[in-house]
Every structure is written in structure tokens, then in C-alpha cells.
């Protein structure tokens, strides 16, 4: 059931837990990746409808990861989550304009922001 399967990618396990807990409460199934390589492996194995990507991962920049995921699985809606960038950053605006990410949410986020992004 790909329409309900969401990928959560963040190197902070607590952030993954928070996102997964919220998504599970809304009926979504999730898979977790703590780095970009795990995320790429999971996108090869599963059909995700959506992915929440941290902008800063230990092994790859989140924007680079977004491009790589979309090259292999263009159906995935990618939402960037970051405490380092802001929505009005040039690189974020460019990624949205080019379609590499569909939305951007700043950390700390509100539950409503996550729910709105997956609608």
C-alpha cells in the first residue's frame, strides 16, 4: 500500500521517532533511515508515496539525496525538514522551483505543518 508508506530520514533517532509517531497516528506506515545510504537502499526496496528528509545528514546533503531519490523513484513527494535552512534560502527555493522537493518545514516543526505537507 504505497499511498500510505512514508520514508523518514534523519540522523537524530528522536526526530525520527517524533515524525513516525505523528504519521502512525494518522494511519501511515513508515520506514526509518538514519543516513542517506539507508534511505537509498529503502527506496530501492519499497514504494514510498512521501519522504521527509533532513537537510543535513552525516553521509550526504539532503538536497543531493532528494535528487538521487527522485532519479530512481520520481513518484515520491519529498519534504525537506531542517533546522539549518529556512524556506527563503536560495538553495531551498531553487530546489522547490526545480521540483526536487515539494515542501519545506523548519525544525522545530508543528504537528499541523507535517499533516498539511502529507495531504
Residue pairs with C-beta under 8 A, 6 or more apart in sequence:
1 29
2 46
2 47
2 48
2 49
2 75
3 49
4 27
4 28
4 29
4 49
5 28
5 29
5 30
5 31
5 46
5 47
5 48
5 49
6 23
6 28
6 29
6 30
6 31
6 48
6 49
6 50
6 51
6 52
6 118
7 30
7 31
7 33
7 39
7 42
7 43
7 46
7 48
7 50
7 51
7 52
7 76
8 16
8 19
8 20
8 23
8 30
8 31
8 32
8 33
8 51
8 52
9 32
9 33
9 34
9 35
9 36
9 38
9 39
9 51
9 52
9 53
9 54
9 57
9 62
9 65
10 16
10 19
10 34
10 52
10 53
10 54
10 57
10 81
11 34
11 35
11 54
11 56
11 57
11 58
12 54
13 34
15 54
15 81
15 107
16 32
16 34
19 30
19 52
19 81
19 114
20 30
20 32
22 111
22 114
22 115
23 30
23 114
23 118
24 30
26 115
26 118
28 118
31 42
31 46
31 48
33 39
33 41
33 42
35 57
35 58
35 59
35 60
36 57
36 59
36 60
36 62
36 64
36 65
36 68
37 59
37 60
39 51
39 53
39 65
39 69
40 65
40 68
40 69
40 72
42 48
43 51
43 69
43 72
43 73
43 76
44 72
47 73
47 75
48 73
48 76
49 75
49 76
49 77
50 76
50 77
50 78
50 79
50 118
51 69
51 76
51 77
51 78
51 79
52 79
52 81
52 105
52 114
52 117
53 62
53 65
53 66
53 69
53 78
53 79
53 80
53 81
53 101
54 62
54 81
54 82
55 61
55 62
55 63
55 80
55 81
55 82
55 84
55 85
56 62
56 82
56 84
57 65
60 68
62 80
62 82
63 80
63 91
63 95
63 100
63 101
66 78
66 80
66 95
66 100
66 101
67 100
69 76
69 78
70 76
70 78
70 99
70 100
77 102
77 103
77 118
78 100
78 101
78 102
79 101
79 102
79 103
79 104
79 105
79 117
79 118
80 92
80 95
80 101
80 103
80 104
80 105
81 104
81 105
81 106
81 107
81 109
82 104
82 105
82 106
82 107
83 106
83 107
83 108
85 91
85 92
85 104
85 106
86 92
86 106
87 93
87 104
87 106
92 101
92 104
95 101
96 102
96 103
96 104
102 117
103 117
105 113
105 114
105 117
